[in-house]
């Protein structure tokens, strides 16, 4: 399951901790910076869908929570504006 998308989500949510959360856009921008540093300001768009897919997998496996309006939601129904937070059991 570990690829650059899952690794970036896990790293960023770990840094933000339980009190914080990240946007899928944050992870997409970080991945774009690593993979295509000279890609320009919009290079992250191509990575947003894979980040959201990775987030759903991580949420189903209990690594992170997907939040909608600050509340955890079912990964299968997570649509629209979402945030990602490290799961309580995963915070170290």
N, C-alpha and C positions, 0 to 999 in steps of 0.2 A: 504493500500500500504506500510505501514511502517514495514519493517523487518530489520534484521541486515545489509543486503546489501544496502538497500536504506538509512538507517540511517548513515552508514559509509561513503557512497558517499557524502551525504549532509554535514556531519560534516567536512570531509576533504576538500571539495570544498569551504565551508564557510571559513575555515581557510586560504586557499590559495588565496581567494578573486578573483575579476575580473581580476586583473593583472597576476594571476597565473593560473595554471591548475594542475590536477593530472592525473596519469596514472591509468587505470583500475587495473593494477598490484599493485599499491599502496594500493588501497582499498582491493584487495584480500589478500594481505599480512597482512593488519590490521585485517581483519575478521578472518584469520587463527590464528593470535596471540591471539585473544579474545576467539575463540571457542576451539582451540587445542593448548594451549601454549607449550606443550611438543611435538608437531607434527613434528618438524624438519624443516630444511630449505626449503623443497619442498612442505610443507603442503598447501601452498597458491594455488597451481595449481588447486586443486579441487574446488576452489571458484571463479576462473576467469570467467567461463561461467555464473554463477548466477550474478556476478557483472555486466557483460556486458548487461545481460537481464534487470537488475534493472536500469542501466544507460539509456537504450532505453526508458523504462517507464517514468523515471524522465524527460528525454528530451521531450518526447511527451506531458507531463503535464506542461512543462514550468519551471521546477525547476532548470534544468541545461542545458548546451549546450554541444553537442558532437563536438569536433574539429578534423579536419583532415588537416594536414599541416597548422595549426594555424587558419583555417577558419571553422565557423559553418557548419555542414552538416546535412542532413535529417537523423533522427535516424534509419529509415528503411534501409537506404543504407550505414550505418556506418560499414565499414569493414577495416581490416588491423590495422595499428597503429593509435590509436585514443587517444585523451586527453579529460578530462572532466573539465568543468568550471561552476561555479555558474552562473545562469542567472542574467542579470542586474537587473531585477525587484525583485529578491530574496536576493540580497546582503543587509545586514543591517549594 
